[in-house]
C-alpha cells in the first residue's frame, strides 16, 4: 500500500521520538478510517498530552505555510477586520500564527470537542463550531472573507464533495487556502484522481480561480506539501 510505504520510508530514517510522533499521527490517517474513528484518535491524542509536542514546528510546518499564505493576500491594515474560518482548527496552531500576524476575527471549526477546549485557551478565536466540515454543514453562505485549512485533508478527514461548500461560505472576492500533503493526492481514495479534477472543474464553472498550487518542503514529517490558494468568483 502506498500509504504504508510512505510511513515506512519516514520511520526508518528518524529517531525514536520522531517515530513515536509519526505513529500517533498515522493512527488518525489509517486507510479506511471513519470520520468518527479519526475524531476519537485526535481527541485521545490531545488528552494524552502528546499532540502539541508531536506536531511542533520541527515536525509540522503547516500553520507556518498557511498563515503566511493568508498574510500575503491581505495587507496588515485590513487583517483585523478580515473574517477567517479555520477549518480543522485542532488545538489552535494556525489561529495562534494568524493572531501573531494581526488577524483578529478568526473562528475555529473542528469535530473534536477536546481539541477545541485546548484551542479556547489560546484566546485567539471568536466563535467555535464543534462539527464536521461536509457538504451539508449549517453555516450561512457568504459568512467569511477567507477560509483556510491546514492538516484537515487526509483519509477520513474532509471529503472531496465538501469542497464546493468552502466556496459557498466565502464572499465573492474572498479566498480559500488549502494546505495538505502532496502524497495524499496519490493514495487517499477520496482524493486520488478526484480532488484535482474537482478543483479544475470548479474553476471552469467560474466558481473560483486558482491563484497558486505551490509545493513546499518539510510540510509535515519531512513530507512535501502543497499550498493551494483560490480566489472566490
SVG drawing of the C-alpha trace seen along z (x, -y; Angstrom):
<svg xmlns="http://www.w3.org/2000/svg" viewBox="-28 -50 46 52">
<polyline fill="none" stroke="black" stroke-width="0.4" points="0.0,0.0 1.3,-3.4 0.4,-5.0 2.2,-2.2 5.2,-2.6 5.3,-6.3 5.2,-5.6 8.0,-3.0 10.2,-5.4 9.9,-8.0 10.3,-5.9 13.4,-4.1 15.2,-7.4 14.4,-9.0 14.9,-8.7 12.6,-7.1 10.8,-10.4 10.0,-11.1 8.9,-7.6 6.5,-7.7 5.1,-11.1 4.6,-9.8 2.9,-6.7 0.4,-8.7 -0.3,-10.9 -0.6,-7.9 -3.3,-6.4 -5.6,-9.3 -4.9,-8.7 -5.1,-4.9 -6.7,-3.6 -10.4,-3.1 -10.7,-5.1 -14.1,-6.5 -14.6,-10.2 -15.7,-9.1 -12.6,-7.0 -10.5,-9.8 -12.0,-12.3 -11.5,-9.8 -7.9,-9.5 -7.3,-13.2 -9.2,-13.5 -7.2,-10.7 -4.0,-12.3 -4.7,-15.7 -6.0,-14.4 -2.9,-12.2 -0.7,-15.3 1.5,-14.4 -0.3,-16.3 1.2,-19.7 4.7,-18.4 4.4,-15.8 3.3,-18.4 5.6,-21.2 7.2,-23.3 10.1,-21.0 7.8,-18.3 4.7,-20.1 5.0,-23.4 1.5,-23.6 0.4,-26.5 3.5,-28.5 2.8,-28.0 -0.9,-28.6 -0.6,-31.7 2.0,-33.2 -0.2,-32.4 -3.1,-34.3 -0.9,-37.2 0.3,-37.6 -3.3,-38.0 -4.3,-40.7 -2.4,-43.9 -1.8,-44.4 -4.3,-47.2 -7.2,-45.0 -6.3,-41.9 -8.1,-42.8 -11.4,-43.1 -10.9,-40.1 -13.2,-37.3 -11.5,-33.9 -12.8,-30.4 -10.0,-28.0 -11.3,-24.6 -9.9,-21.6 -8.5,-24.1 -7.4,-21.4 -5.8,-22.9 -5.2,-26.3 -1.8,-26.2 -3.0,-28.1 -5.1,-30.5 -2.0,-31.5 0.0,-32.1 -2.7,-34.2 -3.2,-36.2 0.6,-37.0 0.1,-38.4 -2.7,-40.8 -5.7,-38.7 -8.2,-39.3 -11.5,-37.9 -11.0,-34.1 -13.5,-31.3 -12.5,-27.7 -14.2,-24.6 -13.2,-21.1 -15.2,-17.9 -13.2,-17.1 -14.5,-18.9 -11.3,-18.0 -9.3,-19.8 -11.5,-22.9 -11.2,-23.0 -7.4,-23.4 -8.0,-26.0 -10.2,-28.1 -7.3,-28.5 -5.2,-30.2 -7.6,-33.2 -7.3,-33.8 -10.7,-32.7 -14.1,-34.4 -16.5,-31.6 -16.2,-27.8 -18.0,-25.2 -17.7,-21.6 -18.8,-19.8 -17.6,-18.0 -17.0,-20.0 -19.1,-18.4 -21.4,-19.5 -24.4,-19.9 -22.7,-22.0 -25.1,-24.5 -23.1,-27.7 -24.7,-30.6 -23.2,-31.2 -21.1,-34.3 -20.1,-34.4 -16.3,-34.7 -13.7,-36.7 -11.3,-33.7 -11.4,-30.0 -8.2,-28.2 -7.4,-24.5 -4.1,-23.0 -4.0,-19.5 -7.6,-18.9 -7.2,-16.9 -6.5,-13.2 -8.0,-9.7 -11.3,-10.0 -10.9,-13.8 -12.6,-16.5 -14.3,-14.8 -13.8,-15.9 -17.5,-16.6 -17.3,-19.3 -15.1,-21.5 -17.9,-23.4 -19.3,-24.3 -16.0,-26.0 -16.7,-28.3 -20.3,-28.9 -19.1,-30.1 -16.7,-32.7 -17.8,-36.0 -17.0,-36.9 -13.5,-38.2 -12.5,-36.2 -10.1,-33.3 -9.8,-29.6 -6.4,-28.3 -5.9,-24.6 -2.5,-23.3 -2.0,-19.5 0.5,-16.7 1.2,-16.2 1.2,-12.4 -2.4,-12.4 -3.4,-13.2 -1.9,-9.8 -3.3,-7.4 -6.2,-8.8 -9.1,-7.1 -11.5,-10.1 -8.8,-12.4 -7.0,-10.2 -7.9,-11.2 -10.8,-13.2 -9.6,-16.2 -7.5,-18.0 -10.1,-17.4 -12.7,-18.9 -10.6,-21.9 -10.2,-22.5 -13.9,-21.8 -14.9,-24.4 -12.6,-26.8 -14.1,-26.0 -17.5,-26.7 -16.3,-30.1 -16.8,-29.3 -13.2,-30.2 -9.9,-30.9 -6.7,-29.1 -4.0,-31.6 -1.3,-29.2 -0.6,-25.5 2.9,-25.8 4.8,-22.9 6.6,-23.4 9.3,-21.3 9.1,-19.9 5.4,-20.4 4.8,-17.5 7.3,-14.9 9.7,-15.9 6.9,-15.3 6.3,-17.7 3.2,-19.8 1.1,-21.8 -0.4,-25.2 -3.5,-25.8 -4.8,-29.3 -8.1,-30.2 -10.0,-33.4 -13.8,-33.1 -15.6,-34.5"/>
</svg>
